Amino acid sequence: MPRPKKPRFISGYPSINAFVPRGMPQTGETTLPVEGLEALRLSDFECLDQETAAKIMNVSRQTYGRILNEARSIVSGALVTGKALVIKGGTYTMHHGTKLRRRRGRR
């Protein structure tokens, strides 16, 4: 029996859930998991290194690299073959970004 996947932290659910090629016939549909989009966002849009992005997503650096590699493969495959890219599914949980406050002194 395989080990259950640990949920990955994402900053928020994407506001856009699909990309469809325009001006050419659609040849099918491919699915990008939500954590794959988050990995692309952290590395390519936010320009973070893999170690920092892995800490944000609460996974190891190796797991982050694998998620990023799979996401890049899915996106490039959809672009080259003219498939619609649907963003859904995956194993993730929302990261609310709450920080612990330290109290200074007594009041």
Residue pairs with C-beta under 8 A, 6 or more apart in sequence:
5 91
6 58
6 59
6 91
7 58
7 91
7 92
7 93
8 35
8 38
8 57
8 58
8 59
8 67
8 90
8 91
8 92
8 93
9 56
9 57
9 58
9 92
9 93
9 94
9 95
10 34
10 35
10 38
10 57
10 92
10 93
10 94
10 95
11 38
11 41
11 56
11 94
11 95
11 97
12 94
13 34
13 94
14 34
14 37
14 87
16 87
17 86
17 87
17 88
18 84
18 85
18 86
18 87
19 78
19 84
19 85
20 26
20 84
20 85
21 82
21 83
21 84
24 82
25 82
26 82
26 83
26 84
27 81
27 82
27 83
28 81
28 83
28 84
29 83
29 84
29 85
29 86
30 74
30 77
30 78
30 83
30 84
30 85
30 86
31 74
31 86
31 87
31 88
31 89
32 71
32 74
32 75
32 78
32 85
32 86
32 87
33 71
33 87
33 88
33 89
33 90
33 91
33 92
34 87
34 88
34 89
34 90
34 92
35 57
35 67
35 90
35 91
35 92
36 67
36 68
36 70
36 71
36 74
36 90
37 71
37 87
38 57
38 92
39 53
39 57
39 64
39 67
39 68
39 71
40 68
40 71
40 72
40 75
42 48
42 53
42 56
42 57
43 50
43 53
43 68
46 53
48 56
50 61
50 64
50 65
50 68
51 61
53 64
54 60
54 61
54 63
54 64
56 95
57 64
57 67
58 95
59 67
74 85
75 85
77 83
78 84
78 85
